[in-house]
Amino acid sequence: MFFPIPLELKYSGTKANLPVANAALIVVSLLVYLFGWNWSVGSGTGLLSILMYGFCHCGFWHLLLNMWVLWVFGNPVNRRLGNGRYLLVYLGCLIAIGLFARIFLPVGLIGSSGAIFAVLTIALILMPSALIETAYLAVFPLTLLLGVFKRPKYGLNWFLSWGIVTVPALWCLVLIPLMELCSFLWRAWYFGWVWSWTPGAHLLGILCGVAVVLMLPARITGRSSVSAM
């Protein structure tokens, strides 16, 4: 098993704009958790659940991990897009995934990870030259594979390995969707070819992120505009 935790997105670009919208989203999620509100979205849930499911979490660690990843990747994207556009993008992705869940999922979907994967995807596409400083914990048997590339310093590291590595964002743009797809297919096979909502929501978030970048103006994405003759 492999547990990566992003620590920092190192990128070149403006850091002057305050990411107020991202901070507000995190504060709202914390308040919803503290008040004990619990919305899930799925077949037969109310219309409000299409939005509110994304501010609810299953427990403290679920909330903490999601909010940390949103902080690491959301702040750079918020600075790039501006507060108004960032808020619109985040809530739009949240609602799109919630609508899909309400129409197609027989079980409840809860948590912000789908929208966070959209933000993560936007960050990777807009800042492909960025570097992601990542802490990791690897557990046997994956440690055997890691040992093939770099011989462990201590015998324990053949069974348990940890450290901090710097990963190019461009690599993650390929690795993260591939890992989520493999997780989705494995869970679907293990549980009898039924929808696995955790990696499924992540994949939907990735698709939403790609769609958002395609709709962003050229001055933000850096695409050159071509005038028709």
C-alpha positions as CSV (number, residue, x, y, z in Angstrom):
1,M,0.0,0.0,0.0
2,F,1.1,3.6,-0.7
3,F,0.0,6.7,1.1
4,P,1.1,10.0,-0.4
5,I,0.5,13.4,1.3
6,P,1.2,16.6,-0.7
7,L,3.1,19.2,1.3
8,E,3.6,22.1,-1.1
9,L,3.1,23.0,-4.7
10,K,6.2,24.9,-5.9
11,Y,5.4,27.0,-8.9
12,S,6.4,30.2,-10.6
13,G,3.7,32.8,-11.0
14,T,1.7,35.4,-9.1
15,K,1.4,34.8,-5.4
16,A,0.2,38.3,-4.5
17,N,-3.6,37.7,-4.8
18,L,-5.1,36.5,-1.5
19,P,-7.0,33.1,-2.0
20,V,-10.0,34.3,-0.1
21,A,-12.5,32.1,-1.8
22,N,-10.5,28.9,-1.1
23,A,-10.2,29.9,2.6
24,A,-13.9,30.5,2.8
25,L,-14.7,27.1,1.4
26,I,-12.5,25.5,4.0
27,V,-14.1,27.5,6.8
28,V,-17.6,26.5,5.6
29,S,-16.6,22.8,5.6
30,L,-15.2,23.1,9.1
31,L,-18.3,24.8,10.4
32,V,-20.6,22.2,8.8
33,Y,-18.5,19.5,10.5
34,L,-18.6,21.2,13.9
35,F,-22.4,21.7,13.7
36,G,-22.7,18.0,12.9
37,W,-24.7,18.5,9.7
38,N,-24.7,15.5,7.5
39,W,-26.0,15.5,3.9
40,S,-25.3,12.8,1.4
41,V,-26.5,12.8,-2.2
42,G,-27.9,9.8,-4.1
43,S,-31.1,8.4,-5.5
44,G,-34.1,10.0,-3.8
45,T,-32.2,12.7,-1.7
46,G,-33.4,16.3,-1.7
47,L,-32.3,19.0,-4.1
48,L,-30.2,20.7,-1.4
49,S,-28.1,17.6,-1.1
50,I,-26.7,18.2,-4.7
51,L,-24.6,21.0,-3.1
52,M,-24.4,20.3,0.6
53,Y,-22.9,16.8,0.3
54,G,-19.6,18.5,-0.7
55,F,-19.3,20.3,2.6
56,C,-19.9,17.2,4.7
57,H,-17.5,14.5,5.7
58,C,-17.5,11.1,7.3
59,G,-15.2,12.0,10.2
60,F,-12.3,14.1,11.4
61,W,-9.6,12.4,9.3
62,H,-11.7,12.5,6.2
63,L,-12.2,16.3,6.7
64,L,-8.6,17.0,7.6
65,L,-7.2,15.2,4.6
66,N,-9.6,16.8,2.1
67,M,-9.1,20.3,3.5
68,W,-5.3,19.9,3.5
69,V,-5.2,18.9,-0.2
70,L,-7.6,21.7,-1.0
71,W,-5.3,24.1,0.8
72,V,-2.2,22.9,-1.1
73,F,-3.7,22.9,-4.6
74,G,-6.7,25.3,-4.2
75,N,-4.6,28.3,-3.1
76,P,-2.5,28.4,-6.3
77,V,-5.6,27.9,-8.5
78,N,-7.5,30.5,-6.6
79,R,-4.7,33.0,-7.2
80,R,-4.6,32.1,-10.9
81,L,-8.4,32.3,-11.5
82,G,-9.3,35.1,-9.1
83,N,-11.8,34.7,-6.2
84,G,-15.1,35.0,-8.2
85,R,-14.1,32.6,-11.0
86,Y,-12.6,30.1,-8.6
87,L,-15.7,30.0,-6.4
88,L,-17.9,29.5,-9.5
89,V,-15.6,26.7,-10.8
90,Y,-15.5,24.9,-7.4
91,L,-19.2,25.1,-6.8
92,G,-20.0,24.2,-10.4
93,C,-17.9,21.0,-10.2
94,L,-19.4,20.2,-6.9
95,I,-22.9,20.5,-8.3
96,A,-22.1,18.6,-11.5
97,I,-20.8,15.6,-9.5
98,G,-23.7,15.8,-7.0
99,L,-26.2,15.9,-9.9
100,F,-24.6,12.8,-11.4
101,A,-24.8,11.0,-8.0
102,R,-28.5,12.0,-7.5
103,I,-29.5,10.6,-10.9
104,F,-27.3,7.5,-11.1
105,L,-26.1,6.4,-7.7
106,P,-28.3,4.1,-5.5
107,V,-26.0,4.8,-2.5
108,G,-25.2,8.1,-0.8
109,L,-22.1,10.2,-1.8
110,I,-20.5,12.4,0.8
111,G,-17.4,14.6,0.8
112,S,-15.6,17.2,-1.2
113,S,-13.0,15.0,-2.8
114,G,-14.6,15.0,-6.2
115,A,-14.5,18.8,-6.4
116,I,-11.0,18.8,-4.9
117,F,-9.8,16.4,-7.7
118,A,-11.2,18.9,-10.1
119,V,-9.1,21.7,-8.5
120,L,-6.1,19.4,-8.4
121,T,-6.5,18.6,-12.1
122,I,-6.8,22.3,-13.0
123,A,-3.6,23.0,-11.0
124,L,-1.6,20.3,-12.8
125,I,-2.8,21.4,-16.3
126,L,-2.3,25.2,-15.7
127,M,1.1,24.7,-13.9
128,P,2.7,21.6,-15.6
129,S,6.2,22.8,-14.7
130,A,5.4,23.0,-11.0
131,L,7.0,20.6,-8.5
132,I,5.0,18.8,-5.8
133,E,6.8,18.2,-2.5
134,T,5.2,15.0,-1.2
135,A,5.6,12.9,1.9
136,Y,4.9,9.2,1.5
137,L,4.5,6.0,3.4
138,A,4.9,2.7,1.6
139,V,4.0,-0.7,3.1
140,F,5.0,-4.2,2.0
141,P,4.7,-5.5,-0.7
142,L,5.0,-2.2,-2.6
143,T,8.3,-1.6,-0.7
144,L,9.8,-4.5,-2.7
145,L,9.1,-2.6,-5.9
146,L,10.6,0.6,-4.5
147,G,13.7,-1.4,-3.5
148,V,14.3,-2.4,-7.1
149,F,14.9,1.3,-8.0
150,K,16.7,2.3,-4.8
151,R,18.2,-0.2,-2.4
152,P,16.8,0.4,1.2
153,K,19.3,1.7,3.7
154,Y,17.9,-0.4,6.5
155,G,16.4,-3.9,6.5
156,L,13.1,-2.5,7.9
157,N,12.6,-0.4,4.8
158,W,12.0,-3.6,2.8
159,F,8.7,-3.8,4.7
160,L,8.0,-0.2,5.7
161,S,9.4,2.9,3.9
162,W,8.8,6.6,4.3
163,G,10.3,9.9,3.2
164,I,9.8,13.1,1.2
165,V,10.1,13.3,-2.6
166,T,9.6,16.0,-5.2
167,V,7.4,15.0,-8.1
168,P,6.9,17.0,-11.3
169,A,3.3,18.1,-11.8
170,L,3.4,16.7,-15.3
171,W,4.0,13.2,-14.0
172,C,1.1,13.5,-11.7
173,L,-1.1,14.5,-14.5
174,V,-0.6,11.0,-15.9
175,L,-0.1,9.0,-12.7
176,I,-3.1,10.3,-10.7
177,P,-5.8,9.5,-13.3
178,L,-4.1,6.1,-13.9
179,M,-4.1,5.3,-10.2
180,E,-7.7,6.3,-9.7
181,L,-8.8,4.3,-12.8
182,C,-7.0,1.2,-11.5
183,S,-8.6,1.7,-8.1
184,F,-12.0,2.1,-9.7
185,L,-11.7,-1.1,-11.8
186,W,-10.3,-3.1,-8.9
187,R,-13.1,-2.1,-6.5
188,A,-15.7,-2.6,-9.2
189,W,-14.4,-6.1,-9.8
190,Y,-14.0,-6.9,-6.1
191,F,-17.6,-5.8,-5.2
192,G,-19.2,-7.5,-8.2
193,W,-18.9,-4.8,-10.9
194,V,-20.9,-2.2,-9.1
195,W,-20.1,1.5,-9.1
196,S,-17.4,2.3,-6.6
197,W,-18.2,5.8,-5.5
198,T,-14.9,6.9,-4.0
199,P,-12.6,6.5,-7.0
200,G,-15.6,7.1,-9.3
201,A,-16.2,10.6,-7.8
202,H,-12.5,11.3,-8.1
203,L,-12.6,10.4,-11.8
204,L,-15.6,12.6,-12.3
205,G,-13.7,15.4,-10.6
206,I,-10.8,14.9,-13.0
207,L,-13.1,15.1,-16.0
208,C,-14.7,18.3,-14.6
209,G,-11.2,19.8,-14.1
210,V,-10.3,19.1,-17.7
211,A,-13.6,20.6,-18.9
212,V,-13.1,23.7,-16.8
213,V,-9.6,24.3,-18.3
214,L,-11.0,24.0,-21.8
215,M,-13.6,26.7,-21.0
216,L,-11.2,29.1,-19.4
217,P,-10.1,32.2,-21.3
218,A,-6.8,32.2,-23.1
219,R,-5.3,34.9,-20.8
220,I,-5.5,32.4,-17.9
221,T,-4.5,29.2,-19.6
222,G,-1.8,30.8,-21.7
223,R,-3.2,29.4,-24.9
224,S,-2.5,31.5,-28.0
225,S,-5.6,32.8,-29.7
226,V,-5.9,32.5,-33.5
227,S,-8.0,35.0,-35.4
228,A,-10.2,33.6,-38.2
229,M,-9.5,35.2,-41.6
